[in-house]
Amino acid sequence: MLRLNRLALTRKLLPSIQCTTKYSTVVAQEPQRPNLKTEVPGPNTKRLFEQLNSIQQAGSVQLFADYDKCTGNYFVDADGNEFLDVFTQISSLPLGYNHPELLNAFDDPHSLKTLINRPALGVFPSVDWPQRLRNVLISVAPHGMQSVFTMACGSCSNENAYKAAMFSYRVKERGGSVDFTDQEMTSVMKNQPPGTPDLSIMSFEGAFHGRTFAALTTTRSKPIHKLDCVAFDWPAAKFPRYKYPLDENTRENKNEDAKCLDSVREHIEAYKKKGRPVAGLIVEPIQSEGGDYEASPEFFRSLQKICKQHNIAFIVDEVQTGAGPTGKMWCHEYFDFPHAPDIVTFSKKMLTGGFYFSPEYKSPHAYRIFNTWMGDPGKLVLLDKVIKVIKQDKLLDLVCKTGAVLKSGLHELEKEFSTHIHSVRGRGTFLAYNSPTTELRDKIFTNMRKKGVMGGVCGNNAIRLRPALIFEPKHAEIYLDILRKVLKEL
Ligand code: PSZ
């Protein structure tokens, strides 16, 4: 009955999705449904685990993949089990597995040579690098942003964004001068002020920004990420925790926004008093690893305003939300900012790390945002193809359509199984829901996997969806169908 209702609703909402394979040829080659041949983990997986664990700590490994056999939205493990993948390598596969456009990406000699001759980009970029940056990364830049650096990963992107924020802050402190004093030049070699200034980067409780040291200081999602590592004394403000459904809790949620914005202001003042002023503030458009917590466009606009008032670089971390899963290329497009953010960091579905920045964040000195590789032109060959497929196949529209099917289905399930799941939320296919306890959440996750759905969890009690951009309404139906069975059997 529920399934019929939802299908009827799907058709009413989405009259145009009759031809489900029009979006992507790779989907036509997928299995029809998940198909498990052994228990999970199966014997091959267990053997491989022993092998890997004898070389390194492999406790985080869930399954070994047979990447030759993975197709589209389906992950195939070492035992031949076929899973519908709604986690997609921690949300980092824009077009699923083995997309034909990417399989052919290095067929021509120029692309192949771009891949194998990896340059030290900061010193010897290729003759086509400026044009490649323009054609690929700048072509999808957030509105109002025209400058970009590439980096290897998300942590590295944030790390360098913090440096760019500090450079700019110091130039302002010096009244616009870009010269260093002798005292700065000598004190910096002892890690002491004034060459090494006392500045801070503000983040939010529950945030995740990476695991390198400065990024790790701003990460506040789980103790295990941070234990035993030194950290800077930097502030963490409160990030909204909304009550659901949103439309029935507008007053409480507005108060929550106000409380969190007050906490931002208080920390700015406190750290100024402490002599460690805030040079940058970093925020995820949807707080992801910490539990998929969203905040209102008003909250984000106020945040940007506060940063402007205090000369703080407003850094939006789109590492997980960027490149389409929310239904827009950049999730912050939903917030209607009056000005572009100062810095937008990315990685994951963008295939390369990096950050976009506004003109004042371009360091006046060379060689300060720098490392050996600074990204990889081979990744831009792939990203070029990904962007073309996103445009040609209108994948952002597909994300919105599939997201609507998924979300309405989840809303029905949270009504029917209200003791098991609640607080359905998110944008596009970047969706999540909670269980009342961690134990129940973990049980749902495990039982879904036993029925062939590879999902993800985050925070203490959330289950999150992070499918590829080629996830179609028919895949959403399979997911909902299996979730329903799992909830019924609990
Ligand atoms: O456990 C981990 O290290 C994980 S699990 C998911 C991530 C990391 N996400 C990475 C991430 C992110 O989600 C946001 C919003 N910002 C920065 C990062 C760091 O990116 P990487 O992992 O590429 O360094």
Residues whose N, C-alpha, C, O or C-beta is under 5 A from the ligand:
A	BS01	PSZ	I90 C153 G154 S155 C156 F208 H209 G210 E284 S288 D317 V319 Q320 S347
